[in-house]
Amino acid sequence: MSELEGWVEACGVDDIDEEDVIRFNYGDRSFAIYRTEDSEYYATDGFCTHERVHLAEGLVMGHIIECPKHNGRFDYTTGKAMKKPVCIDIKTYPVKTKAGKVFIQMD
């Protein structure tokens, strides 16, 4: 994986199916990378804010990710908690694509 001006290569654009999510680990951090049915890409922290289950194991429905443990939901485009038991929003990260790769910007 390469780094460019604070951007980190997370995966290839075709590594994620449309309307799906994958896990991306970088150092001691873990992220969830999403692809919409329109082939737009998004990134959030990887773990649910409720019980720290990885969201890459969850179900993507439109712009919603459902946690696999207690079915809490987030809008992965904004990070907003949408359905209990989650009540704390999830952090999102800027994403860009270039030359067939997906990059996320670290803070």
N, C-alpha and C positions, 0 to 999 in steps of 0.2 A: 504494500500500500504506500502511496506517495502523499507528501504534504506540499501544498502550495499556498503561501500567504495565509496561513490559518485554516485552510481547507484541507480536509483529510479524505482520501479516496476510500469509500465504504464498500463499493461493489460495482459490478457492471450493470448497465441498464436492463439487460436481459436476465439478470440473476433473480429478479423478482417478477412473478407473474402479475398480470393485471388484477387489481383489487385484492392484493395480498400484502404480506409483511414478512420480513426476515430479520434475524438477529445480526448485529454487528458489534463486535467487541474491539475496544481500542484501549490499550494499557489496562488500567484497573476500572474502566468504565464500560457500560453496555448500553446499546441503543437499539431501537426498533426503526427500521427503514421501510416505508410504505410506498406502494405504487397504486395510483388510482386507475379506474377503467379508462381514463383519458391519457394515461401515461405521464401523469404529473407525479413528482416524488416528494416525500415528506420524511422528517425524522423527529423522533421523540426520545426521551430517556427510555431505557428498555424495560424498567420495572414498574409495575402498578404501584400507585401511591397508597394503596390500601394494605396489601400483604406481601409486597415485593415479589410477585410472580411475574415471570418474563412475558411481556405482551406479544412477543413473536409466536407464542403458542396459542394466541387468541384468534378470534374470528373477525375478519374485516367485512363490514357491511356499509357500502358507500364510503363516507368519510368518518365512520365510527370504527373503533377497535374495541372489542369486548374481551375483557380479562377472562382467561380460562378457569379461574378458581371460583369467583363469586359472581361472575357476570356483570360486574361494574363496567361502565362504558365511558370512553373519552372520544371527543372529536379530535382526531390526530392532526388536523390542519391548524387548530388553534391551541390544543392542549386542554380545553375545557372539560371538566368532569361533567358527565351527562346523566349518569344513572347510579344510584346508590348500589352498593355500599361506598363507592368512591365519592369523596367530597373535596379532595385536594387535587387541583389541576396538575397536569403533567407538563414538564418542560419540553419545549419544541426547539428545533435548531434549523437555521437556514440551510437549504439544499440547492445545489446546482448540478446540471449535467454538462459534460464536455467530453467529446471524442468517445462516446459510448460508455462513459464512467459516471457514477453517482458520487458526488462529494458533499460532505457536511462540514459546516463551519463550527469549530469548537469555540467555546467562550474563554 
